[in-house]
Amino acid sequence: MRIEKYDARYWAVYDDTNKLVCVTVYKKGSNEVVLRLQSNDAAVIENLKQKYKDISNLKKENTLSESNNGASIYKYQRK
C-alpha cells in the first residue's frame, strides 16, 4: 500500500495493484486507513494459517475394516 498526494489538498491510498482505495483530506487519516487495512490483512492471514493447521492435524488412521464387499474404510480423526 502506498500514500500519495491527490490533487492539491487530498491524500490517496493505493493498494499493491495500484488501485485507488480511498481519498482523505488529512494525511493522518490516510495513514490510519493503511494501518487498519494492514492489520485486517494480518488477522485474515493468521486465521487462514490456523485453519490449515487444523486441517493438517487431521490424522489418517490406517485402521482398515473390511466390509462385506471387501472395500477399505479409512477413518479420519484429530490428533
N, CA, C and O atoms as a Tinker XYZ file with bonds, in Angstrom:
   316  protein
     1  N      0.845000   -1.171000    0.000000    73     2
     2  CA     0.000000    0.000000    0.000000    64     1     3
     3  C      0.889000    1.232000    0.000000    63     2     4     5
     4  O      1.990000    1.244000    0.549000    81     3
     5  N      0.370000    2.246000   -0.629000    73     3     6
     6  CA     1.141000    3.485000   -0.659000    64     5     7
     7  C      0.203000    4.675000   -0.552000    63     6     8     9
     8  O     -0.982000    4.598000   -0.877000    81     7
     9  N      0.776000    5.779000   -0.085000    73     7    10
    10  CA     0.039000    7.033000    0.073000    64     9    11
    11  C      0.698000    8.064000   -0.829000    63    10    12    13
    12  O      1.920000    8.212000   -0.838000    81    11
    13  N     -0.132000    8.774000   -1.587000    73    11    14
    14  CA     0.376000    9.827000   -2.471000    64    13    15
    15  C     -0.519000   11.047000   -2.375000    63    14    16    17
    16  O     -1.692000   10.953000   -2.014000    81    15
    17  N      0.049000   12.180000   -2.701000    73    15    18
    18  CA    -0.728000   13.417000   -2.788000    64    17    19
    19  C     -1.746000   13.258000   -3.912000    63    18    20    21
    20  O     -1.418000   12.745000   -4.982000    81    19
    21  N     -2.965000   13.691000   -3.675000    73    19    22
    22  CA    -4.047000   13.567000   -4.648000    64    21    23
    23  C     -4.654000   14.947000   -4.817000    63    22    24    25
    24  O     -5.239000   15.495000   -3.884000    81    23
    25  N     -4.515000   15.495000   -5.987000    73    23    26
    26  CA    -4.953000   16.867000   -6.230000    64    25    27
    27  C     -4.122000   17.797000   -5.330000    63    26    28    29
    28  O     -3.020000   17.425000   -4.927000    81    27
    29  N     -4.617000   18.967000   -5.017000    73    27    30
    30  CA    -3.819000   19.940000   -4.272000    64    29    31
    31  C     -3.860000   19.711000   -2.764000    63    30    32    33
    32  O     -2.878000   19.974000   -2.070000    81    31
    33  N     -4.990000   19.222000   -2.256000    73    31    34
    34  CA    -5.111000   19.163000   -0.793000    64    33    35
    35  C     -5.529000   17.808000   -0.237000    63    34    36    37
    36  O     -5.811000   17.709000    0.957000    81    35
    37  N     -5.581000   16.769000   -1.049000    73    35    38
    38  CA    -6.048000   15.467000   -0.587000    64    37    39
    39  C     -4.920000   14.446000   -0.618000    63    38    40    41
    40  O     -3.864000   14.674000   -1.208000    81    39
    41  N     -5.173000   13.307000    0.037000    73    39    42
    42  CA    -4.225000   12.205000    0.075000    64    41    43
    43  C     -4.929000   10.942000   -0.400000    63    42    44    45
    44  O     -6.053000   10.658000    0.013000    81    43
    45  N     -4.271000   10.193000   -1.261000    73    43    46
    46  CA    -4.845000    8.965000   -1.806000    64    45    47
    47  C     -4.104000    7.749000   -1.274000    63    46    48    49
    48  O     -2.886000    7.768000   -1.097000    81    47
    49  N     -4.864000    6.699000   -1.024000    73    47    50
    50  CA    -4.293000    5.413000   -0.618000    64    49    51
    51  C     -4.507000    4.449000   -1.777000    63    50    52    53
    52  O     -5.629000    4.262000   -2.246000    81    51
    53  N     -3.414000    3.841000   -2.233000    73    51    54
    54  CA    -3.457000    2.861000   -3.314000    64    53    55
    55  C     -3.034000    1.508000   -2.777000    63    54    56    57
    56  O     -2.156000    1.420000   -1.917000    81    55
    57  N     -3.659000    0.451000   -3.285000    73    55    58
    58  CA    -3.253000   -0.894000   -2.858000    64    57    59
    59  C     -2.057000   -1.365000   -3.674000    63    58    60    61
    60  O     -1.508000   -0.609000   -4.476000    81    59
    61  N     -1.659000   -2.605000   -3.469000    73    59    62
    62  CA    -0.471000   -3.147000   -4.128000    64    61    63
    63  C     -0.635000   -3.313000   -5.634000    63    62    64    65
    64  O      0.350000   -3.440000   -6.361000    81    63
    65  N     -1.875000   -3.313000   -6.098000    73    63    66
    66  CA    -2.123000   -3.425000   -7.538000    64    65    67
    67  C     -2.386000   -2.060000   -8.172000    63    66    68    69
    68  O     -2.886000   -1.974000   -9.293000    81    67
    69  N     -2.047000   -1.004000   -7.448000    73    67    70
    70  CA    -2.209000    0.391000   -7.888000    64    69    71
    71  C     -3.658000    0.815000   -8.095000    63    70    72    73
    72  O     -3.941000    1.724000   -8.876000    81    71
    73  N     -4.564000    0.160000   -7.398000    73    71    74
    74  CA    -5.966000    0.575000   -7.426000    64    73    75
    75  C     -6.214000    1.549000   -6.279000    63    74    76    77
    76  O     -5.717000    1.364000   -5.168000    81    75
    77  N     -6.980000    2.573000   -6.564000    73    75    78
    78  CA    -7.304000    3.582000   -5.560000    64    77    79
    79  C     -8.226000    2.976000   -4.511000    63    78    80    81
    80  O     -9.283000    2.440000   -4.842000    81    79
    81  N     -7.825000    3.064000   -3.250000    73    79    82
    82  CA    -8.634000    2.540000   -2.150000    64    81    83
    83  C     -9.513000    3.636000   -1.582000    63    82    84    85
    84  O    -10.717000    3.444000   -1.415000    81    83
    85  N     -8.911000    4.803000   -1.278000    73    83    86
    86  CA    -9.690000    5.917000   -0.750000    64    85    87
    87  C     -8.905000    7.212000   -0.887000    63    86    88    89
    88  O     -7.704000    7.214000   -1.154000    81    87
    89  N     -9.621000    8.308000   -0.697000    73    87    90
    90  CA    -9.028000    9.643000   -0.694000    64    89    91
    91  C     -9.423000   10.299000    0.623000    63    90    92    93
    92  O    -10.590000   10.284000    1.014000    81    91
    93  N     -8.428000   10.877000    1.304000    73    91    94
    94  CA    -8.701000   11.543000    2.576000    64    93    95
    95  C     -8.255000   12.997000    2.502000    63    94    96    97
    96  O     -7.476000   13.381000    1.630000    81    95
    97  N     -8.763000   13.795000    3.431000    73    95    98
    98  CA    -8.373000   15.200000    3.490000    64    97    99
    99  C     -7.025000   15.331000    4.184000    63    98   100   101
   100  O     -6.179000   16.127000    3.777000    81    99
   101  N     -6.834000   14.538000    5.240000    73    99   102
   102  CA    -5.608000   14.638000    6.025000    64   101   103
   103  C     -4.740000   13.404000    5.822000    63   102   104   105
   104  O     -5.243000   12.292000    5.664000    81   103
   105  N     -3.434000   13.619000    5.829000    73   103   106
   106  CA    -2.506000   12.511000    5.686000    64   105   107
   107  C     -2.622000   11.553000    6.870000    63   106   108   109
   108  O     -2.448000   10.344000    6.717000    81   107
   109  N     -2.913000   12.092000    8.035000    73   107   110
   110  CA    -3.100000   11.264000    9.224000    64   109   111
   111  C     -4.231000   10.251000    9.000000    63   110   112   113
   112  O     -4.142000    9.102000    9.432000    81   111
   113  N     -5.273000   10.686000    8.333000    73   111   114
   114  CA    -6.389000    9.787000    8.021000    64   113   115
   115  C     -5.986000    8.685000    7.058000    63   114   116   117
   116  O     -6.391000    7.534000    7.219000    81   115
   117  N     -5.188000    9.035000    6.058000    73   115   118
   118  CA    -4.752000    8.013000    5.103000    64   117   119
   119  C     -3.804000    7.018000    5.774000    63   118   120   121
   120  O     -3.828000    5.827000    5.461000    81   119
   121  N     -2.969000    7.506000    6.696000    73   119   122
   122  CA    -2.108000    6.594000    7.455000    64   121   123
   123  C     -2.940000    5.615000    8.281000    63   122   124   125
   124  O     -2.608000    4.433000    8.377000    81   123
   125  N     -4.006000    6.107000    8.868000    73   123   126
   126  CA    -4.887000    5.250000    9.674000    64   125   127
   127  C     -5.573000    4.193000    8.808000    63   126   128   129
   128  O     -5.712000    3.042000    9.221000    81   127
   129  N     -5.997000    4.584000    7.619000    73   127   130
   130  CA    -6.620000    3.622000    6.690000    64   129   131
   131  C     -5.639000    2.503000    6.368000    63   130   132   133
   132  O     -6.000000    1.326000    6.407000    81   131
   133  N     -4.402000    2.865000    6.051000    73   131   134
   134  CA    -3.386000    1.864000    5.721000    64   133   135
   135  C     -3.138000    0.943000    6.921000    63   134   136   137
   136  O     -3.068000   -0.275000    6.759000    81   135
   137  N     -3.007000    1.510000    8.109000    73   135   138
   138  CA    -2.777000    0.694000    9.311000    64   137   139
   139  C     -3.913000   -0.293000    9.546000    63   138   140   141
   140  O     -3.676000   -1.461000    9.856000    81   139
   141  N     -5.133000    0.176000    9.398000    73   139   142
   142  CA    -6.284000   -0.707000    9.645000    64   141   143
   143  C     -6.390000   -1.801000    8.594000    63   142   144   145
   144  O     -6.681000   -2.953000    8.916000    81   143
   145  N     -6.154000   -1.442000    7.345000    73   143   146
   146  CA    -6.215000   -2.460000    6.296000    64   145   147
   147  C     -5.111000   -3.494000    6.468000    63   146   148   149
   148  O     -5.344000   -4.685000    6.266000    81   147
   149  N     -3.919000   -3.056000    6.837000    73   147   150
   150  CA    -2.819000   -3.996000    7.037000    64   149   151
   151  C     -3.057000   -4.884000    8.252000    63   150   152   153
   152  O     -2.726000   -6.069000    8.222000    81   151
   153  N     -3.622000   -4.333000    9.313000    73   151   154
   154  CA    -3.903000   -5.163000   10.488000    64   153   155
   155  C     -5.010000   -6.158000   10.173000    63   154   156   157
   156  O     -4.991000   -7.282000   10.673000    81   155
   157  N     -5.975000   -5.757000    9.351000    73   155   158
   158  CA    -7.031000   -6.666000    8.931000    64   157   159
   159  C     -6.446000   -7.778000    8.074000    63   158   160   161
   160  O     -6.831000   -8.937000    8.227000    81   159
   161  N     -5.516000   -7.447000    7.171000    73   159   162
   162  CA    -4.855000   -8.463000    6.350000    64   161   163
   163  C     -4.117000   -9.459000    7.224000    63   162   164   165
   164  O     -4.180000  -10.665000    6.987000    81   163
   165  N     -3.418000   -8.959000    8.233000    73   163   166
   166  CA    -2.668000   -9.834000    9.129000    64   165   167
   167  C     -3.607000  -10.778000    9.880000    63   166   168   169
   168  O     -3.292000  -11.952000   10.071000    81   167
   169  N     -4.756000  -10.264000   10.302000    73   167   170
   170  CA    -5.727000  -11.098000   11.019000    64   169   171
   171  C     -6.296000  -12.176000   10.101000    63   170   172   173
   172  O     -6.471000  -13.320000   10.520000    81   171
   173  N     -6.581000  -11.821000    8.871000    73   171   174
   174  CA    -7.108000  -12.797000    7.904000    64   173   175
   175  C     -6.069000  -13.879000    7.635000    63   174   176   177
   176  O     -6.399000  -15.065000    7.595000    81   175
   177  N     -4.813000  -13.473000    7.451000    73   175   178
   178  CA    -3.748000  -14.436000    7.184000    64   177   179
   179  C     -3.568000  -15.377000    8.369000    63   178   180   181
   180  O     -3.404000  -16.584000    8.186000    81   179
   181  N     -3.598000  -14.834000    9.576000    73   179   182
   182  CA    -3.450000  -15.668000   10.775000    64   181   183
   183  C     -4.607000  -16.655000   10.894000    63   182   184   185
   184  O     -4.406000  -17.809000   11.273000    81   183
   185  N     -5.806000  -16.208000   10.574000    73   183   186
   186  CA    -6.978000  -17.073000   10.613000    64   185   187
   187  C     -6.834000  -18.219000    9.611000    63   186   188   189
   188  O     -7.144000  -19.366000    9.932000    81   187
   189  N     -6.364000  -17.911000    8.399000    73   187   190
   190  CA    -6.167000  -18.948000    7.389000    64   189   191
   191  C     -5.086000  -19.938000    7.809000    63   190   192   193
   192  O     -5.226000  -21.143000    7.602000    81   191
   193  N     -4.017000  -19.431000    8.396000    73   191   194
   194  CA    -2.960000  -20.322000    8.872000    64   193   195
   195  C     -3.502000  -21.293000    9.905000    63   194   196   197
   196  O     -3.169000  -22.478000    9.884000    81   195
   197  N     -4.341000  -20.795000   10.812000    73   195   198
   198  CA    -4.910000  -21.651000   11.849000    64   197   199
   199  C     -5.811000  -22.710000   11.235000    63   198   200   201
   200  O     -5.789000  -23.865000   11.662000    81   199
   201  N     -6.605000  -22.330000   10.234000    73   199   202
   202  CA    -7.490000  -23.302000    9.589000    64   201   203
   203  C     -6.688000  -24.401000    8.912000    63   202   204   205
   204  O     -7.027000  -25.578000    9.034000    81   203
   205  N     -5.617000  -24.030000    8.192000    73   203   206
   206  CA    -4.796000  -25.031000    7.518000    64   205   207
   207  C     -4.042000  -25.896000    8.513000    63   206   208   209
   208  O     -3.802000  -27.076000    8.260000    81   207
   209  N     -3.668000  -25.311000    9.643000    73   207   210
   210  CA    -3.007000  -26.092000   10.691000    64   209   211
   211  C     -3.970000  -27.137000   11.231000    63   210   212   213
   212  O     -3.587000  -28.285000   11.459000    81   211
   213  N     -5.227000  -26.736000   11.437000    73   211   214
   214  CA    -6.228000  -27.679000   11.923000    64   213   215
   215  C     -6.440000  -28.811000   10.929000    63   214   216   217
   216  O     -6.581000  -29.970000   11.320000    81   215
   217  N     -6.463000  -28.479000    9.657000    73   215   218
   218  CA    -6.659000  -29.494000    8.629000    64   217   219
   219  C     -5.475000  -30.457000    8.601000    63   218   220   221
   220  O     -5.648000  -31.670000    8.476000    81   219
   221  N     -4.261000  -29.894000    8.721000    73   219   222
   222  CA    -3.079000  -30.755000    8.679000    64   221   223
   223  C     -2.975000  -31.630000    9.919000    63   222   224   225
   224  O     -2.280000  -32.646000    9.907000    81   223
   225  N     -3.662000  -31.241000   10.991000    73   223   226
   226  CA    -3.659000  -32.060000   12.209000    64   225   227
   227  C     -4.591000  -33.257000   12.111000    63   226   228   229
   228  O     -4.577000  -34.153000   12.954000    81   227
   229  N     -5.393000  -33.248000   11.068000    73   227   230
   230  CA    -6.235000  -34.423000   10.881000    64   229   231
   231  C     -5.321000  -35.594000   10.525000    63   230   232   233
   232  O     -4.528000  -35.525000    9.586000    81   231
   233  N     -5.447000  -36.613000   11.263000    73   231   234
   234  CA    -4.550000  -37.751000   11.074000    64   233   235
   235  C     -5.320000  -38.887000   10.424000    63   234   236   237
   236  O     -6.414000  -39.259000   10.848000    81   235
   237  N     -4.715000  -39.415000    9.392000    73   235   238
   238  CA    -5.342000  -40.529000    8.704000    64   237   239
   239  C     -4.930000  -41.817000    9.412000    63   238   240   241
   240  O     -3.792000  -42.275000    9.303000    81   239
   241  N     -5.867000  -42.374000   10.124000    73   239   242
   242  CA    -5.584000  -43.637000   10.801000    64   241   243
   243  C     -5.733000  -44.756000    9.798000    63   242   244   245
   244  O     -6.717000  -44.839000    9.064000    81   243
   245  N     -4.770000  -45.579000    9.787000    73   243   246
   246  CA    -4.763000  -46.653000    8.815000    64   245   247
   247  C     -5.474000  -47.879000    9.364000    63   246   248   249
   248  O     -5.035000  -49.014000    9.179000    81   247
   249  N     -6.583000  -47.620000   10.045000    73   247   250
   250  CA    -7.361000  -48.731000   10.564000    64   249   251
   251  C     -8.320000  -49.165000    9.480000    63   250   252   253
   252  O     -9.326000  -48.509000    9.206000    81   251
   253  N     -7.997000  -50.240000    8.895000    73   251   254
   254  CA    -8.839000  -50.766000    7.825000    64   253   255
   255  C     -9.862000  -51.710000    8.426000    63   254   256   257
   256  O     -9.551000  -52.571000    9.249000    81   255
   257  N    -11.046000  -51.520000    7.999000    73   255   258
   258  CA   -12.041000  -52.506000    8.390000    64   257   259
   259  C    -12.671000  -53.014000    7.112000    63   258   260   261
   260  O    -13.182000  -52.244000    6.299000    81   259
   261  N    -12.628000  -54.258000    6.957000    73   259   262
   262  CA   -13.142000  -54.877000    5.745000    64   261   263
   263  C    -14.665000  -54.987000    5.865000    63   262   264   265
   264  O    -15.202000  -55.515000    6.838000    81   263
   265  N    -15.314000  -54.481000    4.862000    73   263   266
   266  CA   -16.763000  -54.641000    4.831000    64   265   267
   267  C    -17.078000  -55.914000    4.050000    63   266   268   269
   268  O    -16.177000  -56.626000    3.607000    81   267
   269  N    -18.333000  -56.179000    3.896000    73   267   270
   270  CA   -18.751000  -57.402000    3.215000    64   269   271
   271  C    -18.249000  -57.456000    1.770000    63   270   272   273
   272  O    -17.972000  -58.537000    1.249000    81   271
   273  N    -18.131000  -56.297000    1.124000    73   271   274
   274  CA   -17.705000  -56.305000   -0.274000    64   273   275
   275  C    -16.188000  -56.147000   -0.399000    63   274   276   277
   276  O    -15.682000  -56.057000   -1.517000    81   275
   277  N    -15.454000  -56.111000    0.702000    73   275   278
   278  CA   -14.004000  -56.051000    0.666000    64   277   279
   279  C    -13.443000  -54.649000    0.520000    63   278   280   281
   280  O    -12.231000  -54.506000    0.359000    81   279
   281  N    -14.265000  -53.605000    0.567000    73   279   282
   282  CA   -13.783000  -52.229000    0.430000    64   281   283
   283  C    -13.133000  -51.789000    1.743000    63   282   284   285
   284  O    -13.569000  -52.172000    2.829000    81   283
   285  N    -12.101000  -50.991000    1.620000    73   283   286
   286  CA   -11.412000  -50.482000    2.801000    64   285   287
   287  C    -12.024000  -49.160000    3.234000    63   286   288   289
   288  O    -12.368000  -48.325000    2.398000    81   287
   289  N    -12.157000  -48.974000    4.525000    73   287   290
   290  CA   -12.708000  -47.759000    5.074000    64   289   291
   291  C    -11.605000  -47.074000    5.884000    63   290   292   293
   292  O    -11.003000  -47.687000    6.765000    81   291
   293  N    -11.347000  -45.814000    5.582000    73   291   294
   294  CA   -10.346000  -45.045000    6.314000    64   293   295
   295  C    -11.062000  -44.104000    7.271000    63   294   296   297
   296  O    -12.079000  -43.500000    6.929000    81   295
   297  N    -10.523000  -43.993000    8.455000    73   295   298
   298  CA   -11.108000  -43.186000    9.489000    64   297   299
   299  C    -10.215000  -41.952000    9.707000    63   298   300   301
   300  O     -9.006000  -42.094000    9.884000    81   299
   301  N    -10.792000  -40.760000    9.696000    73   299   302
   302  CA   -10.041000  -39.542000    9.922000    64   301   303
   303  C    -10.373000  -39.017000   11.312000    63   302   304   305
   304  O    -11.538000  -38.871000   11.681000    81   303
   305  N     -9.326000  -38.738000   12.065000    73   303   306
   306  CA    -9.514000  -38.201000   13.413000    64   305   307
   307  C     -8.521000  -37.090000   13.671000    63   306   308   309
   308  O     -7.456000  -37.032000   13.058000    81   307
   309  N     -8.882000  -36.216000   14.583000    73   307   310
   310  CA    -7.939000  -35.170000   15.019000    64   309   311
   311  C     -6.903000  -35.800000   15.934000    63   310   312   313
   312  O     -7.176000  -36.760000   16.654000    81   311
   313  N     -5.705000  -35.229000   15.883000    73   311   314
   314  CA    -4.641000  -35.710000   16.779000    64   313   315
   315  C     -4.955000  -35.399000   18.210000    63   314   316
   316  O     -4.171000  -35.730000   19.099000    81   315
